[in-house]
Amino acid sequence: MRIAVLTLTFLFLISCINTSAEEVDSNQDTEFTTLSGTVVDLDDNPITDVSISIMPMKQVGNGLQPIDNGRWGRFIPPVRLPIHDQLNPNNDEKEQNKYPLVIKTDQDGKFTTNKLPEGFIQLRMTPDESNTHMADKEIVSVQIGKITLYENEHDFGPDEKLSFKLESREVFENIKISVRQLLKIKAQVVSKDGQPIKNTRIRLSMILKGDQGSGSYGTSVITDDSGHFTYYRNEIGIYTVSVEYQNFKGGVTPFQLDYETPAPENLVIKLDGNPTNNNLEKLIGTRLETGKAPQAPPNVDPLEFQKLIQQERQEQIIKQKQQHRKKEVWIINPANGHAYKKIQCENWHDAQQTAIDELAHLVSINDVNEQLWLQTIFGRHPYWIGLNDIEEEGVWKWDSGEPVNYTNWTQHEVFGSTHTDAEKDYVAMTFHFGAWQSVAPDGKGGHSPLWHITRHAIIEKDGLISKKPKTESNDEE
C-alpha cells in the first residue's frame, strides 16, 4: 500500500501543474496553501455541516506519520476551523502548530481554508465528539481537476490513507471530496444482573460473513453514561458481535447489516457475570482504569487515597488472575497421557506455587516430541518451565525431580541481558521456535527483559509435584 500512496502523491503533483497557483501574489509573506471545494455524497448531493480533518504528515522511511504524533494511525485532538475562516487570524505561532486542521462545510457543502503548510498532508473524516472517537462517514475519493484519487478501502495505517503533497503558495479550487455513510452498530452492555456498564473501556469482537468471505475483527470501545457504545463499519454481511470486560463475556444473535437492513435497534449485550464494584469506585464516582490517576476528593487524605488505589489495583489483579486460571483447562497429551495447562503468573516462583496448589509441577520437557507438542498446543509465547539451577550453579534440574534427558537451548539469546550466566537460575521457553533461555530476575544487579515479559507458565500433572529449591532466593519481583 505504500507504493500506492507514493503513486497518489505523484499524480497529485502532476495535477498541481494545472492549478491556479499563479494567481497568488508573489509578494505575499505567507508560505501556506489554499484549498477549497465541495463535499458530496455518492449521488453528488452536497453534504452540509460535515467536518474534514487535514493532518500534515512527515515521511519516515517508505511510509508517512503525523508530524506531531509518533503513533501510527492516531490523530491528536483536532482544532476546529470556522466556516470560510482562517485557523489563526492573529498570527499566533502556537496556534499555527496545532494539528490536525478541521474544516467544516457550509449550507451548500462548500469549504475553504488557506492555512495549509507545504509538504505531505492526509485527509480523513473528523471523528464525532462522542466517546466513540469515530466518524460516521468515510472518504471514497478526491477529485482535483480531471484527476480522481481513490481511498484505499482496507486502510491499516497512515501510509494507506489518502495522502498527497502540497507546494507552498499553491491554490487548489473546486476540489470535490466524495464520502459515504458508514453502517452503524449500537448496543448497550449490561452485567448479569442487568446493571449498565457505564463509561468503561470494553473489548469488542466481531465476526463477519459476507460476499467476499469471512473474517474477524477486534478493538476496544468506550461506553457512555447509559452503557451504550457505537461502532461504524464499511462492510456488509452477517455480523456476530461479542464483548468482554473484566474476563466476563457476552454476545448477541447474529444479524444482517447492509444499507437496506440497518442493525437491530435496542441491542443489549448481557455479560455472564457481574464486574467488581469496589470501595474506590464509590469514593471517586468512577471505575479505576489502567493508566489513569484519579485525584483524591477534597475530604480525603491524599496519602490514604493513594494507599486505597494501590489496594484496589492489587485486588483487581488477584481477582483477574483467579478468573483467568478458572477458565484455563487441562489438555491431555495422547503420547504420554500427561495433562498440561497454561497459567498466568507474576514470575517463576508464583508459577511454581500455582503448580503446587494444583498438585502439579512446572512442565518437564523430556524429548523433542513433547517439545513440539507443547509448541503446537500452546503457541509461540514466553513460558516458564521447571528447569533451574538454583540449588547448585551449573547443575540444571527439573522442579519435578525428573532427570534432565533433553534440552533445547537457544543458540543466540532472544532477549539480551546484563546479568552473568551465574545469575541466571531460571529457564523460559521463548517464542523463537520454543528455544530455551536462562533468565535472572530483573532488577537484581542487571536488566532482564525476558524476566519482565514472561507472565505465563505451563504446568504438568502426572502424579509428581513441584519441589521448592532448598536455597531459594527472594526473587519475587
Secondary structure, 3 states (H helix, E strand, C coil): CHHHHHHHHHHHHHHHCCCCHHHCCCCCCCCCEEEEEEEECCCCCECCCCEEEEEEEEEECCEEEECCCCCCCCCCCCEECCCCCCCCCCCCHHHHCCCCEEEECCCCCEEEEEEECCEEEEEEECCCCCCCCCCCEEEEEEEECCEEEECCCCCCCHHHCCEEEECCCCEEEEEEEEEEECEEEEEEEECCCCCECCCCEEEEEEEEEECCEEEEEEEEEECCCCCEEEEEECCCEEEEEEEEECCEEEECCCEEECCCCCCCCCEEEECCCCCCCCHHHHHHCCCCCCCCCCCCCCCCCHHHHHHHHHHHHHHHHHHHHHHHHHHCCCEECCCCCCEEEEEECCCHHHHHHHHHHCCCEECCCCCHHHHHHHHHHHCCCCEEEEEECCCCCCCCEECCCCCCCCCCECCCCCCCCCCCHHHCCEEEECCCCCCEEEECCCCCCCCCHHHHHCCEEEEEECCCCCCCCCCCCCCCC
